Amino acid sequence: MCSNFQPIKRDRQEWVKQHFDCDLPADDWRPETYPTYPALFIYLNDGKPRNECY
């Protein structure tokens, strides 16, 4: 079974900032994400939003 995701678009930066209080990375990313592709994830770390690219 395979999954793919559509990462949030750069034009949604304000929404991300408002809801997660973090910025999207300046690096370009693929329009779709499949297993093994690097992608941006926003998760909570001690109750605070944190973004990481894996």
C-alpha positions in Angstrom: 0.0 0.0 0.0 1.3 3.4 -0.9 0.4 6.9 0.4 1.0 10.3 -1.1 0.4 13.7 0.2 0.1 17.2 -1.3 2.3 19.5 0.8 0.9 22.8 1.8 1.5 25.5 -0.8 3.8 28.5 -0.1 0.9 30.9 -0.6 -0.6 29.5 2.7 2.3 30.9 4.7 0.1 33.3 6.7 -2.3 30.4 7.6 0.6 28.3 8.8 2.0 31.2 10.8 -1.4 32.0 12.4 -2.2 28.3 13.3 1.2 26.9 14.1 3.3 30.0 14.8 6.1 28.8 12.5 7.3 29.7 9.0 7.4 27.5 5.9 11.0 26.8 4.7 12.3 28.9 1.9 13.5 25.7 0.1 11.4 24.3 -2.8 9.7 21.0 -2.3 7.9 18.6 -4.6 4.3 19.2 -5.4 3.5 15.7 -4.2 5.1 13.6 -1.4 5.4 9.9 -1.5 7.2 7.5 1.0 11.0 8.2 1.1 10.5 11.8 -0.2 11.7 14.6 2.1 8.8 16.7 3.3 7.9 19.3 5.8 6.1 18.2 9.0 4.7 20.3 11.7 4.3 18.7 15.0 4.0 19.5 18.7 7.1 19.4 20.9 6.3 20.0 24.6 3.0 21.6 23.4 4.7 24.0 21.0 4.5 23.7 17.2 7.7 22.9 15.5 8.4 22.3 11.9 11.0 19.8 10.5 11.9 18.6 7.1 12.4 14.8 6.9 
